[in-house]
Each structure stands twice: as C-alpha cells, then as structure tokens.
Amino acid sequence: MSPTVLVVDDEPDIASLLRRYLETDGMSVLTAATGAEALRQVERADVVLLDLGLPDQSGLDVLARIRATSSVYVMVVTARAEEVDRIVGLSLGADDYIVKPFSPREVVARVHALLRRPRGEGPSDSSLSFGELAIDPERREVTVEGQQVALSALDFDLLLALARKPGRVFSRGQLLEQVWGYDFYGDERVVDVHIRTIRAALGEAAAGFVGTVRGVGYRFLPDPGGAR
C-alpha cells in the first residue's frame, strides 16, 4: 500500500501544491486546514506535514498532542525560520523541520527519507537491556525501571542507533546520516536538541547512558557509573 501523508496547512495553495507533488510520487494525501481536523485524521497517516500557524490553535500544541498518543513521523513545514522555533519544534518531537518557501521536491525527498528510517526490522530486533534501561526494537518501546518512556519516532531511532553499538563514538554527522537518512544541510546541532530530549525523557535514573564525547559527538555507555 502507498504511504499516506497528512498535509496540515490553512493556505489552500500550499496544501494543493504539496498534494500534487506527493500524489504524483504515488502517495495518498489527506488534508486539514485546522489543528482540530488534523488531530481527527492523524491515526490514518504515516507522515504528517504540519504548519505551525493554524487558525484555531498553535501548531506546536497540535504537535504536543500528537506526540502524546502517536509515534507517526511529523515534519514541521513553516514560515518560522528563527532557531528558537526550530529548537522548540524538535524538542516537542518533530522528526524534521523545513522552512517556507520550500522546494516541493525537497519535501517529497524528505518524506521518503522519513519512511526509510528503520523501524526495528531483521535479526537485530532482539531487545536490549542495560540495568534499569530496556529497549524493545520490535515494539518500539523504551522502559526505565519498568516504566514506559514516551519518545518520538526519531528520538527512539537515535537512542537505538547508539545502544546497538555500546561504547562506539558517533559524530553528529554520522548520526545524521544513519538516523535522519538523507544529506542534512542544516545545523548539525539539531542532534544536540534530540539528545537533550532523550535524556530528559529517560530521567535521572537512565540519562547517563547517553554520554557526550566533547568535540566529537556521542556514545552509549552500558555502565554509566563505571565509565566515570
């Protein structure tokens, strides 16, 4: 079956442009002009293209509500180009962020990149356990001391990529290539934002599993206490 993309934008011309390019590429497209419409349709989508300037509520509020119940991929598509907006959007669980005006072909390419991200397939699907932290790739679940942790789809993939190779140091560029899945032309510090959200979600009991290697990048520490 073809993937379904939900385009959430109150500008008919933009919604129509995205629909045309996505459908030409073989995808099914749903549209919503308000946050309320988007939330009613989100369960039917594989990817959500979400504008932040919606008429009935903030797109960031919509994003937060989506993340509370769903791991669907969300790409923010907005005119807000300030770094703080990008950081807030990513911190709330956006998987990607593109600024208007944009190339519709680039949007389609990024949607494909999101859909190519591994979702725990193949022989490496066995659960990973490190003390109080457990990661189940097949169910896409993370638990700390038996309690489930809410992570966005991208944050889960990032944590899993690190945990599958404990001790290995990954540069930001390597993580962008492996987890984001396409040539990233923005600021590599986007990785830092997602690492912060992962640590915050894991809490004090498990945040230390994700270690920083100054001047290089990040690594997973199977024994955070012993690594000090």
Secondary structure by P-SEA (a helix, b strand, c coil): ccbbbbbbcccaaaaaaaaaaaaaabbbbbbbccaaaaaaccccccccccccccccccaaaaaaaaaaccccbbbbbcccccaaaaaaaaaacccccccccccaaaaaaaaaaaaaccccccccccccccccbbbbccccccccccbbbbbcaaaaaaaaaaaacccccccaaaaaaaccccccccccaaaaaaaaaaaaaaccccccccccccccbbbbbccccccc
